[in-house]
């Protein structure tokens, strides 16, 4: 039985999947299986996977498109490893990712359930990463990030269940919230994943991204309401910035909610709006010159 099950969902990304799979095959740690679930691709994904001719690779296929989380769940049902590692089919790992994560688990305590790493995509929403009990901080913002970074003990999913396929976006954040309610996290402060944000992804979709945020907001309304006021305010500020970036008027609601929840955050909100206003003015000036 392999020690690590690598879970790869894919849909019409045969031109990228080769890179992702090869980054797993090139790992310094080699005791793994790769379970690929093809979410009803219409390209040559199946042919490409079979071309690897590696007995550690399993291939499953959905006849109808169900979404990335459903594809992950299918792979997880067939996985037999002690640990689950997730890799999106358009991302890639650095060669020593699994080795460093497993070393962290060996040094950690039994309550450690997730080891995640940094990745080469910087977001102003999550500048700080946390280790230990992150059950409160993960409600503020998804600082764990993409599913391509964590290595998770298989036993964790006995308590949390699999990914929520009903969410249009943010299924990863939802999962980290649930895992953090039962287990500790450990952060490896090193970029070990190369992340590629595709223009056609749900994350980049205004409708899908916004609906996912609002669904998570509703799903964890009670937990967010029990946070200290400052953390609640920071959470609303994060949502405000997301909606501001997506040019959605809901940003006004969340900027106001952030300040009214804890007035101490007001200088940060004002500074954020001021800086972005200046940026827009300079962009406008540059475009007319």
BELHU-V956600 format. One record per residue. RES is the residue in three letters. PSI is psi as a letter, one per 20 degrees, with the letter a starting at -180 (NA if undefined). NEAR is the number of other ideal C-beta (glycine too) atoms within 8 Angstrom. Layout:
RES	PSI	NEAR
RES	PSI	NEAR
This chain:
UNK	p	5
UNK	q	10
UNK	h	9
UNK	p	16
UNK	p	16
UNK	o	12
UNK	o	13
UNK	o	17
UNK	q	14
UNK	q	14
UNK	o	12
UNK	l	8
UNK	k	12
UNK	h	12
UNK	i	6
UNK	h	10
UNK	h	15
UNK	g	9
UNK	g	8
UNK	g	15
UNK	g	14
UNK	h	9
UNK	h	13
UNK	g	13
UNK	h	9
UNK	j	6
UNK	q	14
UNK	h	7
UNK	p	10
UNK	j	5
UNK	m	6
UNK	r	16
UNK	q	13
UNK	p	13
UNK	o	15
UNK	p	16
UNK	o	14
UNK	o	15
UNK	m	14
UNK	l	11
UNK	q	13
UNK	j	4
UNK	b	8
UNK	k	6
UNK	g	13
UNK	g	10
UNK	g	8
UNK	g	11
UNK	g	13
UNK	h	8
UNK	i	6
UNK	h	9
UNK	l	4
UNK	p	7
UNK	i	3
UNK	i	7
UNK	p	12
UNK	q	8
UNK	p	9
UNK	q	11
UNK	p	9
UNK	p	13
UNK	h	4
UNK	q	5
UNK	p	7
UNK	i	9
UNK	r	8
UNK	h	11
UNK	h	13
UNK	h	12
UNK	g	16
UNK	g	15
UNK	h	11
UNK	g	11
UNK	g	16
UNK	h	13
UNK	h	7
UNK	i	9
UNK	q	12
UNK	j	7
UNK	r	13
UNK	h	7
UNK	q	13
UNK	p	14
UNK	p	14
UNK	p	12
UNK	o	15
UNK	q	12
UNK	i	13
UNK	j	8
UNK	r	13
UNK	q	10
UNK	q	14
UNK	q	10
UNK	h	8
UNK	j	10
UNK	g	12
UNK	g	14
UNK	g	10
UNK	h	12
UNK	g	13
UNK	h	13
UNK	g	8
UNK	g	12
UNK	g	12
UNK	h	6
UNK	i	5
UNK	r	9
UNK	r	5
UNK	h	3
UNK	i	6
UNK	p	13
UNK	h	12
UNK	p	16
UNK	p	14
UNK	r	13
UNK	r	14
UNK	r	12
UNK	r	13
UNK	l	8
UNK	o	8
UNK	p	4
UNK	p	7
UNK	i	5
UNK	h	9
UNK	m	9
UNK	h	5
UNK	p	5
UNK	q	10
UNK	q	10
UNK	r	8
UNK	b	7
UNK	o	6
UNK	j	12
UNK	h	8
UNK	g	10
UNK	h	9
UNK	i	15
UNK	h	12
UNK	g	10
UNK	q	9
UNK	n	11
UNK	i	10
UNK	h	13
UNK	b	12
UNK	q	11
UNK	i	10
UNK	i	11
UNK	h	12
UNK	q	11
UNK	p	13
UNK	p	13
UNK	p	11
UNK	h	11
UNK	h	6
UNK	h	13
UNK	i	11
UNK	h	5
UNK	h	6
UNK	h	11
UNK	a	5
UNK	a	9
UNK	q	11
UNK	n	8
UNK	i	10
UNK	i	3
UNK	p	12
UNK	h	7
UNK	q	12
UNK	j	12
UNK	h	13
UNK	g	12
UNK	g	11
UNK	g	13
UNK	g	12
UNK	h	15
UNK	g	13
UNK	g	10
UNK	h	14
UNK	i	12
UNK	i	7
UNK	h	9
UNK	q	11
UNK	q	13
UNK	q	17
UNK	p	12
UNK	p	11
UNK	o	12
UNK	m	5
UNK	p	7
UNK	o	9
UNK	j	13
UNK	p	16
UNK	o	10
UNK	p	11
UNK	o	7
UNK	o	8
UNK	p	7
UNK	h	5
UNK	j	4
UNK	q	8
UNK	h	10
UNK	h	8
UNK	i	9
UNK	p	9
UNK	g	7
UNK	g	6
UNK	g	11
UNK	g	15
UNK	g	13
UNK	h	10
UNK	g	14
UNK	g	13
UNK	h	8
UNK	g	11
UNK	h	13
UNK	g	10
UNK	g	7
UNK	h	7
UNK	k	10
UNK	g	8
UNK	g	6
UNK	g	9
UNK	h	11
UNK	h	7
UNK	i	5
UNK	q	12
UNK	q	6
UNK	h	8
UNK	g	9
UNK	h	12
UNK	g	13
UNK	g	14
UNK	h	12
UNK	g	13
UNK	h	13
UNK	g	15
UNK	g	11
UNK	g	12
UNK	g	15
UNK	h	12
UNK	g	13
UNK	h	14
UNK	g	11
UNK	h	6
UNK	j	9
UNK	l	4
UNK	p	9
UNK	i	6
UNK	i	9
UNK	h	12
UNK	g	7
UNK	g	9
UNK	h	13
UNK	g	14
UNK	g	8
UNK	h	10
UNK	g	15
UNK	g	12
UNK	h	6
UNK	g	10
UNK	o	10
UNK	h	6
UNK	i	7
UNK	i	14
UNK	g	8
UNK	h	7
UNK	g	8
UNK	g	13
UNK	g	8
UNK	g	8
UNK	g	10
UNK	h	9
UNK	g	8
UNK	g	8
UNK	h	9
UNK	g	8
UNK	g	8
UNK	g	8
UNK	h	8
UNK	g	8
UNK	h	8
UNK	g	8
UNK	g	8
UNK	g	8
UNK	h	7
UNK	i	6
UNK	i	5
UNK	NA	4
